[in-house]
Amino acid sequence: MSAVLPVAQRGEIILTLKAVPVAASEFNSPWLEQLAQAMQATMLARNGVGIAAPQVYVSKRVIIVASRPNPRYPDAPDMAAVVMVNPEILQFSKETCLGEEGCLSVPDERGTVARAQRIIVRYFTLHGESVEATYEGFPARIVQHEVDHLDGVLFVERL
């Protein structure tokens, strides 16, 4: 079982920085694998549905998207957790939807945020394979929220 890491809180500099891409030499490395495992453990321990590396004090472009029903999001659809390295949203639908968001870095605060209903995202696996995927609804919202973290943006700035 991986360690549960401390989570950076609003006001900390790490959350305002643009995270650095994972380098080609870092794919398939034990440290990247351990980072993903620790991020996953931290997210699960705090009932998150997604997490970004900057939230655990690592300024790298790595996110996990893991929609599932839990006490914070009882109506979330269930999907397998996806680790996305260097994610890039290629396309946002013109259609948007409003939804309530919270954040592990902004505890006890929630807000309604407009996000694209559907997105196409390209990312790499931990092994460096390129993947292009389409997400809709709540999972698309999670991807957009977590990519914002990589760009130093918190959801409260979008309210």
C-alpha positions, 0 to 999 in steps of 0.5 A, spaced: 500 500 500 502 506 498 503 512 502 497 517 503 501 524 501 499 531 504 495 535 500 497 542 498 492 547 500 489 554 497 494 559 498 500 555 497 505 557 491 505 550 488 498 550 486 499 557 482 505 554 478 504 551 471 507 544 472 513 541 468 511 536 463 514 529 464 520 528 460 521 522 455 526 519 460 522 519 466 517 514 462 517 507 465 521 509 471 520 507 478 519 514 481 513 515 476 510 509 478 510 510 485 508 517 484 502 515 481 500 509 486 501 515 492 497 519 488 491 514 487 492 512 495 491 519 497 485 521 492 482 514 495 483 516 502 480 523 501 474 521 497 477 524 491 474 523 484 481 526 481 488 528 483 493 532 480 501 531 482 501 539 484 496 537 489 501 532 492 507 537 491 510 535 485 510 540 479 509 535 474 504 534 469 500 528 471 493 527 473 488 521 475 481 521 473 477 516 477 470 517 477 466 513 482 460 514 487 463 516 494 460 521 500 463 527 496 460 525 489 454 520 491 451 520 483 458 520 480 459 514 474 463 509 476 469 508 471 476 505 472 482 510 474 486 513 469 493 515 470 494 521 464 501 523 463 502 530 460 495 530 458 492 535 453 485 537 451 485 537 444 477 539 443 472 542 447 465 541 445 461 548 444 456 545 449 457 546 456 454 544 462 454 546 469 456 542 475 458 542 482 465 541 484 469 541 490 477 540 491 482 536 495 486 543 496 480 547 497 476 543 503 469 545 505 468 549 499 464 547 493 461 551 487 458 551 480 462 551 474 461 551 467 465 546 463 465 543 456 460 537 456 465 533 452 472 533 450 477 530 447 484 529 450 491 526 448 495 523 454 501 518 455 500 512 459 506 511 465 509 507 459 509 512 454 504 510 450 500 515 447 492 515 448 487 519 445 480 519 448 473 522 449 470 524 455 463 526 456 459 529 462 462 528 469 468 524 467 470 530 462 469 535 468 474 531 472 479 532 466 478 539 465 478 540 473 485 536 474 488 539 467 487 546 470 491 544 476 497 543 472 496 550 469 496 553 476 488 554 476 483 552 482 476 551 480 474 557 485 477 562 480 472 559 475 466 561 479 
